[in-house]
Amino acid sequence: MNLTTLARHALTRGHTPAATYALLTKRSGKPLPSARAVCLALTIPLAETTRRLTECHDALLTDPRPGAETDTGEVLEALGIFDVPKSLTDTELTYALTQAQAQAAKHQKSAPPTSRAPNGR
């Protein structure tokens, strides 16, 4: 089985993304491919997965310490590496736009008027 398939299986069995990463890394000894597999199993697009992992690669994945797989998985999860992008429904989008417009209108009303010098400067 490839790593992405193993990740999908672990996630469907109730493992967290961090625990899934740790499991895969312990089995394969390959932290970067393991992290990539978890992201792909979570349906995070490959381009986004690559961007996220590039940002933390040097700090977390280049020189792994044996036995630190669980800690590394938790850090990756805390950094949002395994966060699944969510598309808004039409209702959620309408609500968000309405709230943003209300906040903008409130801000305009509470802003003090700008005064101009008599000569227009």
Secondary structure as GFF3:
##gff-version 3
##sequence-region A 1 121
A	DSSP	alpha_helix	3	12	.	.	.	ID=ss1
A	DSSP	alpha_helix	17	28	.	.	.	ID=ss2
A	DSSP	alpha_helix	31	41	.	.	.	ID=ss3
A	DSSP	alpha_helix	46	56	.	.	.	ID=ss4
A	DSSP	pi_helix	57	61	.	.	.	ID=ss5
A	DSSP	alpha_helix	69	78	.	.	.	ID=ss6
A	DSSP	alpha_helix	90	110	.	.	.	ID=ss7
###
